[in-house]
Amino acid sequence: MPYNCVVLVKQVPDTKRITGQAMNDDGTVNRAALPAIFNPEDLNALEMALTIKDRFGGSVTVITMGLPAAAAVLRDALFRGADDAILITDSRCAASDTLATSYILSCAVKKIDYDIVLCGRQAIDGDTAQVGPQLAEKLGITQITYVEELTKLSKKTITLRRNVGTGWQLVRTKLPALLTVTGEANEPRVTAAKKIMRYKNARAPVEVAQKIKAENSQADETSIKELVEHKCGILREKGLLIKQWDLDFIAADLSWCGRNGSPTKVHRIQSVVLAAKESKKVEPTDDGVAGMIHELIEDKTIM
Ligand code: FAD
């Protein structure tokens, strides 16, 4: 039987490429100084959804909430095999903590006919791993976190292996369910040349508007609006218009969104710089590694 999967994906700064300009003076992340990438574990969630589609049929819809630039991760998901992409972008989402983020995402997911919702386990910037579980709560569905293998899917029952730190657990549940997927779950497929050719010009309306405004800086607002509508119409006909939803469209209660819906208060921000004090070279041989392990056990660094 076919399954409809919804995958939540987030565009994040590439925290592996931190430079001197990565932090602002006030301790917040200088997103402009870091390249934006697809959150790594969201690629694993997408891969699991695409594998389900390959084996059983159905559809894969990707959703992201973010700035207009986040449409790039949606295009990337289309290049890998997703069928549909939705950008939730609205200035009233700004300053959302995880509670507000998961509420907004839940309003969007409720508009879709789904069997399985998949999230990455954790985003590499916020790092809380809260959004998936909070989203499941708001959707009122079962959540299975730390999924590292889809073992069986049959009719309305799914069986998964989840990592519990000291081992693993086999869990079976009825659908619909939400999974948070770990980096060990699979090897994400690469983008497909044919799909890149098909979707390279896919754009969200907000991206179309930004480009038209930049190219027609002298034009008045009415002309810009007409040009944008015209271009969006062409993209829609070609199946290249990325869906764009705002808080009104998903009927979100504004008191649960943005700053209003975010009880988290940042008390203090501390920049921690880890500097190596001393280093020791270990030969890349079995004997070298065995010697290092012996030393670490001796000084009780590892037991
Ligand atoms: P995790 O919980 O670690 O993510 C788990 C999974 O949830 C991801 O792998 C992904 O599948 C899904 N997911 C998470 N976020 C999204 C998303 N946006 N779209 C789709 N799927 C998603 N961030 C801003 O960008 N702008 C702000 O103005 C802002 N203000 C903040 C104010 C406060 C007080 C706080 C505490 C945080 C703020 N943040 C802001 C950060 C924002 O709350 C988090 O980035 C967001 O809630 C996700 O949390 P996380 O990164 O820990 O994700």
Boltz pocket constraint, residues with backbone or C-beta under 6 A from the ligand:
constraints:
  - pocket:
      binder: B
      contacts: [[A, 8], [A, 9], [A, 10], [A, 39], [A, 41], [A, 42], [A, 45], [A, 63], [A, 64], [A, 65], [A, 66], [A, 93], [A, 94], [A, 95], [A, 96], [A, 97], [A, 98], [A, 99], [A, 101], [A, 102], [A, 105], [A, 118], [A, 119], [A, 120], [A, 121], [A, 122], [A, 123], [A, 124], [A, 125], [A, 126], [A, 127], [A, 128], [A, 129], [A, 130], [A, 131], [A, 132], [A, 262], [A, 264], [A, 265], [A, 266]]
      max_distance: 6.0
